[in-house]
Amino acid sequence: MEDLNDFFIFSQVVEHNGFTGAARALGVARSSICRRVGQLEERLGVRLVQRSTRHFVVTDLGMQLHGHCVKMVAEATAAYERVACARATPSGLIRLSCPPIVAQLLVSPLLPEFTEKNPEVRIAIEATDRRVDLEENFDLFIRVRQIPSEDSGMVMRSLGIVQQVLVASRALLERYGRPATPTEAARMPSLGHGSFQGPHVWRLVDQQEQEIQIRHEPKLISDDMVLVRQAALQGVGVAQLPLSVCLSEIRQGLLEVILPEFPAPLFEIQVLFPSRRGMLPAVRSFIDFLSAHCASEVPEWQIKRHDGRGHRVNPFWTSRKSLEQVAPQSRERINSRREVRVA
């Protein structure tokens, strides 16, 4: 196998513009540097540098080789850092930015176990729905984004796929009836999550597998998803919520999934970070811990990809399973709903 140290030595000769500078940087004799580069040229059968007593010039081929040597050294350094980080004890401060609902339902339940296993790690969390600049002083960002999402320029690791559902309380449905179309649902009292200014839309997929956007005018708007869920439970209006936020209430019969034949495009919970290189052991350990303890609501093999048609040209993903399979509802409510439809 080729001695990779000679490639490193050659890269140092180029970086320091000569044998003398490379010898001084590496702490070895100049004659040794000259001999190693000469042996490399002999093995490769090419001239890498033109040298004389007065001039030192790197050949064109030598510059091309230098580019590869720099990448090789960088990868070797990254490999060493990876092993060193894996052996090091996680410690220090992790700075995390994530939406409040993610902090409440995903991160918070996992913190006791993680901090117990990593007693020297401290965690600072900014739970916010504001648009955070990725250049801000955070080690990690957790975001919920429709998939496929645009490249942010950062490294991404998936923590799971999220299925949204339209839900309403039985009291609301008994008062206004069960809608047969998204347009009918939009005429009912509704709830909005996010920006107060709007517009407020439900993103759904119709039977022609096209994404549709249904505008509605919420009676209540809040950036707190738990508050929106509570309002839905109290019959204030129809809400579109992540399945994980309301699955327990669906199974208990407190909320009912409406329009299951109109699924919503899938979202993904993503943890973003600037680079794997030089990552602190504490940060790497936290990412691995989150990944190991988060589960998708929709397994990858059940995801169906759509290219988008008509005015909607961007691709989107949905679940191959129906919402009734993804979010099983109580038998009593299913029977009641069927009786209403038959009537």
Contacts in CASP RR format, 6 or more apart in sequence:
PFRMAT RR
TARGET T0000
AUTHOR 0000-0000-0000
METHOD contacts of the structure
MODEL  1
MEDLNDFFIFSQVVEHNGFTGAARALGVARSSICRRVGQLEERLGVRLVQ
RSTRHFVVTDLGMQLHGHCVKMVAEATAAYERVACARATPSGLIRLSCPP
IVAQLLVSPLLPEFTEKNPEVRIAIEATDRRVDLEENFDLFIRVRQIPSE
DSGMVMRSLGIVQQVLVASRALLERYGRPATPTEAARMPSLGHGSFQGPH
VWRLVDQQEQEIQIRHEPKLISDDMVLVRQAALQGVGVAQLPLSVCLSEI
RQGLLEVILPEFPAPLFEIQVLFPSRRGMLPAVRSFIDFLSAHCASEVPE
WQIKRHDGRGHRVNPFWTSRKSLEQVAPQSRERINSRREVRVA
2 43 0 8 1.000
4 72 0 8 1.000
4 76 0 8 1.000
5 36 0 8 1.000
6 36 0 8 1.000
6 37 0 8 1.000
6 39 0 8 1.000
6 40 0 8 1.000
7 40 0 8 1.000
7 65 0 8 1.000
7 68 0 8 1.000
7 69 0 8 1.000
7 72 0 8 1.000
8 69 0 8 1.000
8 72 0 8 1.000
8 73 0 8 1.000
9 22 0 8 1.000
9 26 0 8 1.000
9 33 0 8 1.000
9 36 0 8 1.000
9 37 0 8 1.000
9 40 0 8 1.000
10 36 0 8 1.000
10 37 0 8 1.000
10 40 0 8 1.000
10 48 0 8 1.000
10 65 0 8 1.000
10 66 0 8 1.000
10 69 0 8 1.000
11 66 0 8 1.000
11 67 0 8 1.000
11 69 0 8 1.000
11 70 0 8 1.000
11 73 0 8 1.000
12 22 0 8 1.000
12 25 0 8 1.000
12 26 0 8 1.000
12 33 0 8 1.000
13 19 0 8 1.000
13 22 0 8 1.000
13 33 0 8 1.000
13 37 0 8 1.000
13 49 0 8 1.000
14 58 0 8 1.000
14 62 0 8 1.000
14 63 0 8 1.000
14 66 0 8 1.000
14 69 0 8 1.000
15 22 0 8 1.000
15 25 0 8 1.000
16 22 0 8 1.000
16 24 0 8 1.000
16 25 0 8 1.000
17 56 0 8 1.000
18 49 0 8 1.000
18 56 0 8 1.000
19 30 0 8 1.000
19 33 0 8 1.000
19 34 0 8 1.000
19 37 0 8 1.000
19 51 0 8 1.000
19 56 0 8 1.000
20 30 0 8 1.000
22 33 0 8 1.000
23 29 0 8 1.000
23 30 0 8 1.000
23 32 0 8 1.000
23 33 0 8 1.000
26 33 0 8 1.000
37 48 0 8 1.000
37 49 0 8 1.000
40 48 0 8 1.000
41 47 0 8 1.000
41 48 0 8 1.000
41 49 0 8 1.000
46 59 0 8 1.000
46 61 0 8 1.000
46 62 0 8 1.000
47 59 0 8 1.000
47 61 0 8 1.000
48 58 0 8 1.000
48 59 0 8 1.000
48 61 0 8 1.000
48 62 0 8 1.000
48 65 0 8 1.000
49 56 0 8 1.000
49 57 0 8 1.000
49 58 0 8 1.000
49 59 0 8 1.000
49 62 0 8 1.000
50 56 0 8 1.000
50 57 0 8 1.000
50 58 0 8 1.000
50 59 0 8 1.000
51 57 0 8 1.000
58 66 0 8 1.000
78 276 0 8 1.000
78 277 0 8 1.000
78 278 0 8 1.000
81 277 0 8 1.000
81 278 0 8 1.000
82 276 0 8 1.000
85 278 0 8 1.000
85 279 0 8 1.000
85 280 0 8 1.000
85 281 0 8 1.000
85 284 0 8 1.000
86 281 0 8 1.000
88 281 0 8 1.000
89 120 0 8 1.000
89 281 0 8 1.000
90 118 0 8 1.000
90 120 0 8 1.000
90 121 0 8 1.000
90 280 0 8 1.000
90 281 0 8 1.000
90 282 0 8 1.000
90 284 0 8 1.000
90 285 0 8 1.000
90 286 0 8 1.000
91 118 0 8 1.000
91 120 0 8 1.000
91 121 0 8 1.000
91 281 0 8 1.000
91 282 0 8 1.000
92 120 0 8 1.000
92 121 0 8 1.000
92 122 0 8 1.000
92 280 0 8 1.000
92 282 0 8 1.000
93 121 0 8 1.000
93 122 0 8 1.000
93 123 0 8 1.000
93 124 0 8 1.000
93 282 0 8 1.000
94 121 0 8 1.000
94 122 0 8 1.000
94 123 0 8 1.000
94 124 0 8 1.000
94 139 0 8 1.000
94 140 0 8 1.000
94 280 0 8 1.000
94 282 0 8 1.000
94 283 0 8 1.000
94 286 0 8 1.000
95 124 0 8 1.000
95 126 0 8 1.000
95 137 0 8 1.000
95 138 0 8 1.000
95 139 0 8 1.000
95 140 0 8 1.000
96 107 0 8 1.000
96 123 0 8 1.000
96 124 0 8 1.000
96 125 0 8 1.000
96 126 0 8 1.000
96 138 0 8 1.000
96 139 0 8 1.000
96 140 0 8 1.000
96 141 0 8 1.000
96 142 0 8 1.000
96 286 0 8 1.000
97 125 0 8 1.000
97 126 0 8 1.000
97 128 0 8 1.000
97 132 0 8 1.000
97 136 0 8 1.000
97 138 0 8 1.000
97 140 0 8 1.000
97 141 0 8 1.000
97 142 0 8 1.000
98 107 0 8 1.000
98 125 0 8 1.000
98 126 0 8 1.000
98 127 0 8 1.000
98 141 0 8 1.000
98 142 0 8 1.000
98 143 0 8 1.000
99 127 0 8 1.000
99 128 0 8 1.000
99 129 0 8 1.000
99 142 0 8 1.000
99 143 0 8 1.000
99 144 0 8 1.000
100 127 0 8 1.000
100 128 0 8 1.000
100 129 0 8 1.000
100 223 0 8 1.000
100 224 0 8 1.000
100 225 0 8 1.000
101 225 0 8 1.000
101 226 0 8 1.000
101 242 0 8 1.000
101 245 0 8 1.000
102 127 0 8 1.000
102 142 0 8 1.000
102 144 0 8 1.000
102 269 0 8 1.000
103 125 0 8 1.000
103 127 0 8 1.000
104 127 0 8 1.000
104 226 0 8 1.000
105 244 0 8 1.000
105 245 0 8 1.000
106 142 0 8 1.000
106 159 0 8 1.000
106 269 0 8 1.000
106 290 0 8 1.000
106 294 0 8 1.000
107 125 0 8 1.000
107 142 0 8 1.000
107 290 0 8 1.000
110 289 0 8 1.000
110 290 0 8 1.000
110 293 0 8 1.000
111 123 0 8 1.000
113 293 0 8 1.000
114 121 0 8 1.000
114 286 0 8 1.000
114 289 0 8 1.000
115 121 0 8 1.000
115 123 0 8 1.000
117 289 0 8 1.000
118 282 0 8 1.000
118 285 0 8 1.000
118 286 0 8 1.000
120 282 0 8 1.000
121 282 0 8 1.000
121 285 0 8 1.000
121 286 0 8 1.000
123 286 0 8 1.000
126 132 0 8 1.000
126 138 0 8 1.000
129 194 0 8 1.000
129 223 0 8 1.000
132 138 0 8 1.000
132 141 0 8 1.000
134 141 0 8 1.000
134 152 0 8 1.000
134 153 0 8 1.000
134 154 0 8 1.000
134 272 0 8 1.000
134 274 0 8 1.000
139 273 0 8 1.000
139 280 0 8 1.000
139 283 0 8 1.000
140 271 0 8 1.000
140 272 0 8 1.000
140 273 0 8 1.000
140 283 0 8 1.000
140 286 0 8 1.000
140 287 0 8 1.000
141 154 0 8 1.000
141 271 0 8 1.000
141 272 0 8 1.000
141 273 0 8 1.000
142 159 0 8 1.000
142 269 0 8 1.000
142 270 0 8 1.000
142 271 0 8 1.000
142 272 0 8 1.000
143 269 0 8 1.000
143 270 0 8 1.000
143 272 0 8 1.000
144 162 0 8 1.000
144 242 0 8 1.000
144 267 0 8 1.000
144 268 0 8 1.000
144 269 0 8 1.000
144 270 0 8 1.000
145 267 0 8 1.000
145 268 0 8 1.000
145 270 0 8 1.000
146 203 0 8 1.000
146 265 0 8 1.000
146 266 0 8 1.000
146 267 0 8 1.000
146 268 0 8 1.000
146 316 0 8 1.000
147 161 0 8 1.000
147 265 0 8 1.000
147 266 0 8 1.000
147 267 0 8 1.000
147 268 0 8 1.000
147 316 0 8 1.000
147 317 0 8 1.000
148 315 0 8 1.000
148 316 0 8 1.000
148 317 0 8 1.000
149 268 0 8 1.000
149 270 0 8 1.000
152 272 0 8 1.000
154 272 0 8 1.000
154 273 0 8 1.000
154 274 0 8 1.000
155 272 0 8 1.000
155 273 0 8 1.000
155 274 0 8 1.000
155 275 0 8 1.000
155 276 0 8 1.000
156 270 0 8 1.000
156 271 0 8 1.000
156 272 0 8 1.000
157 270 0 8 1.000
157 271 0 8 1.000
157 273 0 8 1.000
157 287 0 8 1.000
157 291 0 8 1.000
158 268 0 8 1.000
158 269 0 8 1.000
158 270 0 8 1.000
159 268 0 8 1.000
159 269 0 8 1.000
159 270 0 8 1.000
159 271 0 8 1.000
159 290 0 8 1.000
159 291 0 8 1.000
159 294 0 8 1.000
160 268 0 8 1.000
160 269 0 8 1.000
160 294 0 8 1.000
160 295 0 8 1.000
160 296 0 8 1.000
160 297 0 8 1.000
161 266 0 8 1.000
161 267 0 8 1.000
161 268 0 8 1.000
161 269 0 8 1.000
161 296 0 8 1.000
161 297 0 8 1.000
161 298 0 8 1.000
161 299 0 8 1.000
161 300 0 8 1.000
161 303 0 8 1.000
162 242 0 8 1.000
162 243 0 8 1.000
162 244 0 8 1.000
162 266 0 8 1.000
162 267 0 8 1.000
162 268 0 8 1.000
162 269 0 8 1.000
162 297 0 8 1.000
163 242 0 8 1.000
163 243 0 8 1.000
163 263 0 8 1.000
163 264 0 8 1.000
163 266 0 8 1.000
163 297 0 8 1.000
163 298 0 8 1.000
163 319 0 8 1.000
163 323 0 8 1.000
163 326 0 8 1.000
163 327 0 8 1.000
164 203 0 8 1.000
164 240 0 8 1.000
164 241 0 8 1.000
164 242 0 8 1.000
164 243 0 8 1.000
164 264 0 8 1.000
164 267 0 8 1.000
165 240 0 8 1.000
165 241 0 8 1.000
165 243 0 8 1.000
165 246 0 8 1.000
165 250 0 8 1.000
165 257 0 8 1.000
165 260 0 8 1.000
165 264 0 8 1.000
165 323 0 8 1.000
165 327 0 8 1.000
166 185 0 8 1.000
166 202 0 8 1.000
166 204 0 8 1.000
166 238 0 8 1.000
166 239 0 8 1.000
166 240 0 8 1.000
166 257 0 8 1.000
166 258 0 8 1.000
166 259 0 8 1.000
166 262 0 8 1.000
166 264 0 8 1.000
167 232 0 8 1.000
167 238 0 8 1.000
167 239 0 8 1.000
167 240 0 8 1.000
167 241 0 8 1.000
167 246 0 8 1.000
167 249 0 8 1.000
167 250 0 8 1.000
167 255 0 8 1.000
167 256 0 8 1.000
167 257 0 8 1.000
167 258 0 8 1.000
168 188 0 8 1.000
168 232 0 8 1.000
168 235 0 8 1.000
168 237 0 8 1.000
168 238 0 8 1.000
168 239 0 8 1.000
168 255 0 8 1.000
168 256 0 8 1.000
168 258 0 8 1.000
169 232 0 8 1.000
169 233 0 8 1.000
169 234 0 8 1.000
169 235 0 8 1.000
169 237 0 8 1.000
169 254 0 8 1.000
169 255 0 8 1.000
169 256 0 8 1.000
170 253 0 8 1.000
170 254 0 8 1.000
170 256 0 8 1.000
170 333 0 8 1.000
170 336 0 8 1.000
171 235 0 8 1.000
172 188 0 8 1.000
172 189 0 8 1.000
172 235 0 8 1.000
172 236 0 8 1.000
172 237 0 8 1.000
172 238 0 8 1.000
173 256 0 8 1.000
173 258 0 8 1.000
176 188 0 8 1.000
176 189 0 8 1.000
177 340 0 8 1.000
178 258 0 8 1.000
178 337 0 8 1.000
178 340 0 8 1.000
178 341 0 8 1.000
179 185 0 8 1.000
179 187 0 8 1.000
179 188 0 8 1.000
179 258 0 8 1.000
179 259 0 8 1.000
181 259 0 8 1.000
182 202 0 8 1.000
182 204 0 8 1.000
182 212 0 8 1.000
182 214 0 8 1.000
182 259 0 8 1.000
182 262 0 8 1.000
183 214 0 8 1.000
185 202 0 8 1.000
185 214 0 8 1.000
185 216 0 8 1.000
185 238 0 8 1.000
185 258 0 8 1.000
185 259 0 8 1.000
186 202 0 8 1.000
186 214 0 8 1.000
186 215 0 8 1.000
186 216 0 8 1.000
188 237 0 8 1.000
188 238 0 8 1.000
189 219 0 8 1.000
189 236 0 8 1.000
189 237 0 8 1.000
189 238 0 8 1.000
190 200 0 8 1.000
190 216 0 8 1.000
190 217 0 8 1.000
190 218 0 8 1.000
190 219 0 8 1.000
190 237 0 8 1.000
190 238 0 8 1.000
190 239 0 8 1.000
191 218 0 8 1.000
191 219 0 8 1.000
191 220 0 8 1.000
191 221 0 8 1.000
191 222 0 8 1.000
191 228 0 8 1.000
191 231 0 8 1.000
191 232 0 8 1.000
191 236 0 8 1.000
191 237 0 8 1.000
191 238 0 8 1.000
191 239 0 8 1.000
192 200 0 8 1.000
192 216 0 8 1.000
192 218 0 8 1.000
192 220 0 8 1.000
192 221 0 8 1.000
192 222 0 8 1.000
192 228 0 8 1.000
192 239 0 8 1.000
192 240 0 8 1.000
193 221 0 8 1.000
193 222 0 8 1.000
193 223 0 8 1.000
193 225 0 8 1.000
193 228 0 8 1.000
193 239 0 8 1.000
193 240 0 8 1.000
193 241 0 8 1.000
194 221 0 8 1.000
194 222 0 8 1.000
194 223 0 8 1.000
195 223 0 8 1.000
196 221 0 8 1.000
199 215 0 8 1.000
200 215 0 8 1.000
200 216 0 8 1.000
200 217 0 8 1.000
200 218 0 8 1.000
200 221 0 8 1.000
201 213 0 8 1.000
201 214 0 8 1.000
201 215 0 8 1.000
201 216 0 8 1.000
202 213 0 8 1.000
202 214 0 8 1.000
202 216 0 8 1.000
202 240 0 8 1.000
202 264 0 8 1.000
203 211 0 8 1.000
203 212 0 8 1.000
203 213 0 8 1.000
203 264 0 8 1.000
203 265 0 8 1.000
204 211 0 8 1.000
204 212 0 8 1.000
204 213 0 8 1.000
204 214 0 8 1.000
204 259 0 8 1.000
204 262 0 8 1.000
204 263 0 8 1.000
204 264 0 8 1.000
205 211 0 8 1.000
205 212 0 8 1.000
205 262 0 8 1.000
205 263 0 8 1.000
205 264 0 8 1.000
205 265 0 8 1.000
205 306 0 8 1.000
205 316 0 8 1.000
205 318 0 8 1.000
206 212 0 8 1.000
206 262 0 8 1.000
207 261 0 8 1.000
208 309 0 8 1.000
209 306 0 8 1.000
209 308 0 8 1.000
209 309 0 8 1.000
209 318 0 8 1.000
210 308 0 8 1.000
210 309 0 8 1.000
210 310 0 8 1.000
210 312 0 8 1.000
211 265 0 8 1.000
211 306 0 8 1.000
211 308 0 8 1.000
211 312 0 8 1.000
211 316 0 8 1.000
212 262 0 8 1.000
216 238 0 8 1.000
219 236 0 8 1.000
219 237 0 8 1.000
220 228 0 8 1.000
220 231 0 8 1.000
220 236 0 8 1.000
220 237 0 8 1.000
222 228 0 8 1.000
222 231 0 8 1.000
225 241 0 8 1.000
225 242 0 8 1.000
225 245 0 8 1.000
226 245 0 8 1.000
228 239 0 8 1.000
228 241 0 8 1.000
229 239 0 8 1.000
229 241 0 8 1.000
229 245 0 8 1.000
229 246 0 8 1.000
229 249 0 8 1.000
231 237 0 8 1.000
231 239 0 8 1.000
232 238 0 8 1.000
232 239 0 8 1.000
232 241 0 8 1.000
232 246 0 8 1.000
232 255 0 8 1.000
233 249 0 8 1.000
233 254 0 8 1.000
233 255 0 8 1.000
238 258 0 8 1.000
240 264 0 8 1.000
242 267 0 8 1.000
242 297 0 8 1.000
243 250 0 8 1.000
243 297 0 8 1.000
243 326 0 8 1.000
243 327 0 8 1.000
244 297 0 8 1.000
246 255 0 8 1.000
247 327 0 8 1.000
249 255 0 8 1.000
250 256 0 8 1.000
250 257 0 8 1.000
250 327 0 8 1.000
250 328 0 8 1.000
250 329 0 8 1.000
251 328 0 8 1.000
251 329 0 8 1.000
251 330 0 8 1.000
252 330 0 8 1.000
253 329 0 8 1.000
253 330 0 8 1.000
253 332 0 8 1.000
253 333 0 8 1.000
256 329 0 8 1.000
256 333 0 8 1.000
256 337 0 8 1.000
257 323 0 8 1.000
257 324 0 8 1.000
257 327 0 8 1.000
257 329 0 8 1.000
260 322 0 8 1.000
260 323 0 8 1.000
260 324 0 8 1.000
260 327 0 8 1.000
261 322 0 8 1.000
261 323 0 8 1.000
263 318 0 8 1.000
263 319 0 8 1.000
263 322 0 8 1.000
263 323 0 8 1.000
264 318 0 8 1.000
265 316 0 8 1.000
265 317 0 8 1.000
265 318 0 8 1.000
266 298 0 8 1.000
266 303 0 8 1.000
266 316 0 8 1.000
266 317 0 8 1.000
266 318 0 8 1.000
266 319 0 8 1.000
269 294 0 8 1.000
271 287 0 8 1.000
271 290 0 8 1.000
271 291 0 8 1.000
273 279 0 8 1.000
273 283 0 8 1.000
273 287 0 8 1.000
297 326 0 8 1.000
298 319 0 8 1.000
298 321 0 8 1.000
298 326 0 8 1.000
302 319 0 8 1.000
302 320 0 8 1.000
302 321 0 8 1.000
303 317 0 8 1.000
303 318 0 8 1.000
303 319 0 8 1.000
303 320 0 8 1.000
304 317 0 8 1.000
304 318 0 8 1.000
304 319 0 8 1.000
304 320 0 8 1.000
305 315 0 8 1.000
305 317 0 8 1.000
306 315 0 8 1.000
306 316 0 8 1.000
306 317 0 8 1.000
306 318 0 8 1.000
307 315 0 8 1.000
308 314 0 8 1.000
308 315 0 8 1.000
308 316 0 8 1.000
319 326 0 8 1.000
END
